[in-house]
Amino acid sequence: MAEDENTSPGGIGGADLDWSEQALTSRRFGDVYFSAADGLGETRHVFLDGIGGADAWAGRGRFTVGELGFGTGLNFLALWDLWARTAGSDGRLDFISVEGYPLTAEDMARAHGAFPEFDVISRQLRAAWPDRTPEFHHLVLDGGRVRLTLLFGPALPMLRDLRAQVDAWFLDGFAPSKNPGMWTDGVFAQVARLSKPGTALATFSSAGAVRRGLAAVGFQVEKRPGFGGKRECLRARYNGTAEPASAPVLAPGASVAVIGAGIAGRVAARSLTGAGMAVTLFAGGGAGDAPPRVLVSPRLAHPADPYGAFMAQAFTHAARLLPAGENMGALHLPPEEDTRVRDRRRLDQLGWPEALARPVDADAASDLAGVQVANGGLYFPEARFLDPAACVPVDGVEVIAGRVTAVDGGRVGWPSGERRFDAVVLAAGPWCGELVPAAGAGLSTNRGQLTYLPPTEASKHLRLPISFGGHVTPQTDLGTGLAHIAGSSYAPVEISDDWQAVKPNYHLRPLEKLAQVALALSDGWRAAPMGGWAGLRAVTPDHLPVAGQVCGADGVYVLSGFGSRGYQTAFLAADMVTAAMAGGPMPVPGRVAEALSPGRFQERQNRNGG
Ligand code: SAM
């Protein structure tokens, strides 16, 4: 298919809607999104009844539906509505949908206007709706009871990258005669790969090629009466084989110990609680206090690399889950021209719209910053700096203030007790390997230091955090008075070192670089008194976190290696661990899950003959 004017270089196309017809129509495909007469009636008949209605999830804790063609989300809303009215209180719904030409939230609102009965849930959907950037987006709805994994891109490559086991399918990709690309043998083969014996399937089409294609990959296909004036539609059951599950799956209600109450542990606790697990959080660790403020801002890298793909998705995911913070927006103003050129290229490769990032020259950057800066760079409207205490409330979680000393399978021991859990998540930063040696593979310890700077005549006007290799924030109230926060140093350290003592010689480093970008700011601080904060972080050689099951340790998972970016990346990584444990769809492409797998360091060593 030819590129169209709605497609940005690394991006995907828009929906190209025609509202003038009786039913919402795609100009690109010359077909309707749903029936003009009764769209909801058709959805309920073809798709919901087609997979067996509420009986399909009766008696199951978790139910996973896959869809080809998200469109306006009508099928999703109708399913969510029925599921919410009929599933048990500990039920969980996963919906995965592939969409190559996403609607905007505004267009969806207009389409949803025809279905006022879904007002409450459709608002939730639109509030979480991602910008039109390619690849996976994982939306946490209804406090985690409903999860929507959107795959923005062409059906076949998106499905190939999906790791999931689907209980029921909706095939809804426009008529095969108008859109054959959605009904190919390759697409059917992926549908089969993601199915298990008994998986249901429903579609509005009864075309011979669809029946034959589904039968060829292992579905038993049956015609049934169509909706309205249409003669027939199809339902099918998968009779083929299934890929073996990689780990036993825990049902809602299972007990999980999370060890460590830093950002990783807290985010894991929230994610697992959302998935229905009974979580106990062990908060006796030793990485010191959280930093007083954190800057959450994108890190751009090529999306073809798992690192770049993960960082991009992790940022947009965190931005949906984090509160607004003290202010919105940040400037990235590297003084080196070649870094700025590379950043712009990355932006194109990522296909990010202006709502996520936009290039600015020195004048525009100075206007946004409130102070004179020497060079331009990128403005990130969704970046923010915030108080970590406000980031991740952990409600409904048992907290034990004991330092864990032993983990053996599901057994957790601490000085005053011992308990058995169905699973354990090691979220103890650099200490994971002390509890389960294999969990420490690839992890080492880094010390980070932040510097507190007093407001000066020039700095008082700084309105946004700026990064330039280091970073400096606007003034903020630390309880002990107003200060700017600059950072951050990054140095390897032994845990036994005197790491908590703030080191004055480190304070000047960010200021040296700042002088190239905003001399007036750095000049005012040269002779100023400075305090600071120091903490420890776990880092990995490839700068990606570790998230997943620990090799050779059944029921033990690790979530660590976040470096200085935990507040940006822990949300997505924790949802990956939850998916692995609960058997939900992996919220990231398979190659990204692979890149974060705890066993990767050992595998690399084996490959290199080490
Ligand atoms: N289920 C939708 C609803 O509830 O509104 C209606 C889906 S509409 C009939 C078909 C959708 O498939 C469109 O949104 C279209 O953009 C998408 N689509 C068509 N061809 C595609 C392809 N090759 N890859 C991904 N999405 C595609």
Residues whose N, C-alpha, C, O or C-beta is under 5 A from the ligand:
A	BS01	SAM	V32 Y33 L68 G69 F70 G71 T72 G73 L74 N75 F76 V98 E99 G100 Y101 G153 P154 A155 D172 G173 F174 N179 G181 M182
